[in-house]
Amino acid sequence: MLTLALCIGVNAATFAIVHSVLLKPLSVPGAEQILLMSNKCPKAGADTTNSGAPDYYDRLKEVNVFTEQAMFRYADQVVELNGL
């Protein structure tokens, strides 16, 4: 019984995490309309690469089918505040 209860608890916890991270829609208006632009350069050996600032500014000038455009950067940086 203990093993069965433990398995059910682990299963419920796993589903809760997967649901909250992967299955639950974004909490922003129009989340189904958000898309991520990337570059495809198969002859250069890169199937997909992230778009950079020059690509963003080119799209602002040349592409007029989007309501809004924004640029972001993945940040894997840790900021340490000393003395606070």
NORBEL-V973190 format. One record per residue. RES is the residue in one small letter. OMEGA is omega in radians with two decimals (999 if undefined). Layout:
res-><RES RES>
omega-><OMEGA OMEGA>
This chain:
res-><m l t l a l c i g v n a a t f a i v h s v l l k p l s v p g a e q i l l m s n k c p k a g a d t t n s g a p d y y d r l k e v n v f t e q a m f r y a d q v v e l n g l>
omega-><-3.13 3.11 3.11 3.12 3.12 3.12 3.11 3.11 3.12 3.12 -3.14 3.12 3.12 3.12 3.13 3.13 3.14 3.14 -3.07 -3.09 -2.99 -2.98 -3.10 -3.13 3.10 -3.12 3.05 3.13 3.11 -3.08 -3.14 -3.13 -3.14 3.07 -3.13 3.13 3.06 -3.14 3.09 -3.10 -3.05 -3.13 3.11 3.11 3.13 3.13 3.06 3.07 3.09 3.09 3.11 -3.13 3.11 3.10 3.14 -3.11 3.04 3.13 3.09 -3.12 -2.92 -3.03 -3.10 -3.12 -3.12 3.07 3.13 3.03 3.11 3.11 3.08 3.13 3.03 -3.13 3.05 -3.06 3.09 3.12 3.12 3.10 -3.14 3.05 3.12 999>
